[in-house]
Amino acid sequence: MGPALRLPLCGLILTAPLAAFAWCEAPRKLEPIASDDFLNGLARWRLEAEDERAVVTAANGVLDIATPAGLSLWWRQPLSGDYAIRFTALALPAPATAGALAGRLSDLNMFWNALEADGSEPYPRSGKFGGYDTLPTYYAGFGANGNTTTRLRLYDGSQRRLLTGYADGPIAEPGEQPMTPQTRLHAGQTLTVEIFSRQPTPADPVHLRWRAGSNELFTRADANPRLHGYFALRTTASRLQIRDFQVLQCR
């Protein structure tokens, strides 16, 4: 794997959604290929919940997730080519069912470009976090571990490898940067998340960009990148509200 490329939090600012990057040069353009307005239930998603008390609804334009334990929600459509995922998220206090963790803000997380080692669709799992250790995928955990870490990992099918990240001092791993307001969840603050996945080129080897609001927190230029697969929202002991989910492709 190539080294992580780290950009400062004060880096490139989007003046319009999905506008400020050169991945989709003319005459190609980004076009919506799929979306969910969260008006008609969860037909486009597959739920894996560790605890049966988890409540997930999609109505009135909002995907509402309230769970006392691990939960993954898989978008049923595989993604490939040069594509972008975009949605808005609001973190709310974890539900009372989370017990000692009730009330916390935590774990706006996601898997993407996930496929089993044989190239097949991810098989159903229990929703427990450790159950995904064998699934090759990228993983971002924003405001995880009780809002004390924001990390990018690569799962290679046998281990979870930290690529780069931010963490509060006592739990920081070697090479991680300190957490900042831009790398944390904030109560009542809606956040736009954007993931870009593309075929690298000699002129631009970056194949992955991950943005939270106006801050580009993660980029990668790996020698053997993961470029297609499945996407999932992931969380634990939390409550999240997701809106305006879109998949766009450069065509």
Secondary structure, DSSP 8 states (H G I E B T S, - for coil): ----B---TT----SSTT-S-SSS-TT--EEEEEEE-SSS-STTEEEEESSTT-EEEEETTEEEEEESS-EEEEESS-B-SSEEEEEEEEEE---GGGGGGTT----EEEEEEE--TTS-------S-GGGGTTS-EEEEEEEHHHHTEEEEEEE-SS-EEEEEEEE-GGG--TT-B---GGGS--TT--EEEEEEE----SS----EEEEETTEEEEEE--SS----BEEEEEESSEEEEEEEEEEEEE-
